[in-house]
Amino acid sequence: MRVTVKLFGGLRKYLPASTDRCVEIELPDGATAVDLLARLRIPPDHVGVIAANQQQVEKTATLHDGDELHVFAPLAGGL
């Protein structure tokens, strides 16, 4: 299956050098968001939120062919 992945913030450094913010990844059927992170060599603790098709999902969520994933680093800050 193929999924499209957009990385935001400091996570962009995990993209291949020839891409800006978005990449298509081939994964085996039944792969999870954790499998995707492993493929991109992103440590799971560097990820705050994953959204699949504009819906927040857990890192253990099973992905589907054609999914569009947005991956965000943890947010920090405050007053």
NORGI-V532931 format. One record per residue. N is the residue number from 0. RES is the residue in three letters. D_CENTER is the distance of its C-alpha to the mean C-alpha in Angstrom with 2 decimals. Layout:
# NORGI-V532931
((N,RES,D_CENTER) (N,RES,D_CENTER))
This chain:
# NORGI-V532931
((0,MET,14.90) (1,ARG,12.79) (2,VAL,9.56) (3,THR,8.67) (4,VAL,5.52) (5,LYS,6.62) (6,LEU,6.30) (7,PHE,9.18) (8,GLY,12.04) (9,GLY,12.51) (10,LEU,9.04) (11,ARG,10.28) (12,LYS,12.55) (13,TYR,10.20) (14,LEU,10.38) (15,PRO,13.54) (16,ALA,16.57) (17,SER,17.44) (18,THR,14.51) (19,ASP,14.33) (20,ARG,11.01) (21,CYS,9.90) (22,VAL,9.86) (23,GLU,10.69) (24,ILE,10.03) (25,GLU,12.78) (26,LEU,12.39) (27,PRO,15.41) (28,ASP,16.39) (29,GLY,15.59) (30,ALA,12.33) (31,THR,10.25) (32,ALA,6.77) (33,VAL,8.56) (34,ASP,9.61) (35,LEU,6.43) (36,LEU,6.05) (37,ALA,9.73) (38,ARG,9.80) (39,LEU,8.26) (40,ARG,10.53) (41,ILE,8.58) (42,PRO,10.92) (43,PRO,9.81) (44,ASP,12.39) (45,HIS,10.84) (46,VAL,8.27) (47,GLY,10.25) (48,VAL,8.72) (49,ILE,6.14) (50,ALA,7.97) (51,ALA,8.70) (52,ASN,11.59) (53,GLN,12.35) (54,GLN,12.80) (55,GLN,11.38) (56,VAL,10.61) (57,GLU,11.13) (58,LYS,9.16) (59,THR,11.92) (60,ALA,11.53) (61,THR,12.48) (62,LEU,10.73) (63,HIS,13.22) (64,ASP,14.26) (65,GLY,13.53) (66,ASP,10.67) (67,GLU,8.97) (68,LEU,5.58) (69,HIS,5.63) (70,VAL,4.13) (71,PHE,7.64) (72,ALA,9.87) (73,PRO,12.72) (74,LEU,15.50) (75,ALA,18.95) (76,GLY,22.36) (77,GLY,25.10) (78,LEU,28.74))
